[in-house]
Amino acid sequence: MSTKVTVEVQRLPHADGLPLPAYQTTEAAGLDLLAAVPDAEPLTLASGKHAMVPTGLAIALPPGFEAQVRPRSGLAAKHGVTVLNSPGTIDADYRGEIKVILINHGGVPFVIRRGERIAQMVIAPVVQAALVPVASLSETDRGAGGFGSTGR
């Protein structure tokens, strides 16, 4: 079951001529984000380095939603390039430009050209927690075991 939500999008001047993010298939969860770097100035991401890549877009999410910026599997698998703070979160009250922090874990420089698909954006509902201070927590079989406590 697919649910649609309306998200207002503003194309900033440096995104002129670029298409809006789009789903690549009918059942895709993420919209592909494009690099809004100048045509004449592609961004070269050296091995082991990271950079904030502009998309030229700002969005207005409805209350109760977030946008998650996630890596594209093809960039990661083929080039070792991924989203550094994955997933990045765009809150419903943020109105600035969406930028993607990419890192090159590959062994060679990676060139990011204008209009290249650099990440995907997933729109998701948000649940906010009401934290309740307590003196102790309920017992479970696992208890405080973490970081490999249930296996390798």
N, C-alpha and C positions, 0 to 999 in steps of 0.2 A: 504494500500500500504506500503510495506516495502522497505527500501533503505539500501544497504549494503555499509559500508565504511571499508577500510583496516586499521587496527591498529596493528603496530608492538609491540610485547610483549617480554620482556626479563625475563627469569626465573632466579632469584638470587640463590646463592648456598643453602640457607636455605629453598628453595622451592622445592629442588630435590625430585622427587617421587610424588609430588602433581599434579593433573590434572590442566590444564589451566581453567580459568573461562569458564562457559558454560551457555547457555540458557537452562532452564529446560523444556520448551515447545516450539513449533514452533512459537507461537505468543507472547512469553515473551519479555518484553521491557528491562529487566535487566539481566546481566550476574552475576552469583553468585560468590562472592569472598570468598576464603577459608583462614582460619587461618594458618599461617606458623610458629606456635610455635613448639618447640622441642617436640617429642613424649614423652620423659621422664619428661617434665616440662610443663604440661598444665597450663594455666593462670586462676587463680581464681579471679573473679570479685566480690568483696564484695558488699552487698547492699548499694546503694548510692554512690558507687565509679565508677571511669572511668579509662580506660587504652587505650593506643595506641597499636593496635594489628597489627603485620606485616602480609603482604600477600605474601612476597617474590617475588613480581612482579614489574616491571617498564614498562611503555608504552611510545610509541611515537605516539601521536595523530596527524592527519593531521591538517594543519592550518585551522581555521574556525570551529573547534570542541572542545568540552570539554567532560570530563567524570564526571558524578555526582555519588557520593557514597551515597546510600540511605539505610534505614533500611530494614530488612527482616520482613515482617508482622508476620510470625510465631514466631520469637524470641520475638517480642514486645508483641504479644497477649498472648503467653504461659508463658513467663518468665519476661516480663518487661524490656527486654534488647533492646536498640536501639542505633542508631548512634547519638552521641551528637551534632555534627555540621551539622545536616541534612538539605539539602543535602551538603555534602562536595564537593568541586569543584577541579578537576584536570585540570589545564590549558594545552594547547597544547604544551607549551614550557617547561613543567616540566619533568624531566627525573629521578627523584629519586624514591625510593620505595613507592608504594601505601600502606598506613597504614590507619586503620580504628579506629576512636575514638569511642569506645563503652562505654555506661553507663548502669549500672544496677539499674533500678527504681523498681525492684522487692524486695520482702521482705527477700529473702534468697540468699546466694552466688551462682554465676553461674560459672560453670567450662567451659572454652573454650579449646577444644582439637584440636590437629593437624588435619587439613583437614576439620574441621567443617565449614559449610557455615555461614558466619558472617554478610554479607551485600550484596547488589547488586550494580552493576555498570551499569549506563545508559550512552550511548554515544549520545551526542546531538549537533546540530549545534549551533553556537554562533553568535549573532548579536551585534556588538559594536555600541554604541551610539555616536553621535557627539553632545556634549553639547553646547548650544547657550545661553549665558547670555542675559536676557531680564529684563526690568524694572517691568513688571507685566505679569501675566498669563491670558489666556482667561477665561471667566466666564463659570461655569457649574451649573446645578441644585444642585449638592452636595456641591460644594464649598470646604471649608477647613474641613468639617465634617469628622471625622475618628473615629476609635476605638469604634464601636458600634453605630455610629450616624444614621445608616440606619435600625436599629433594634437591637434585643437582642443579 
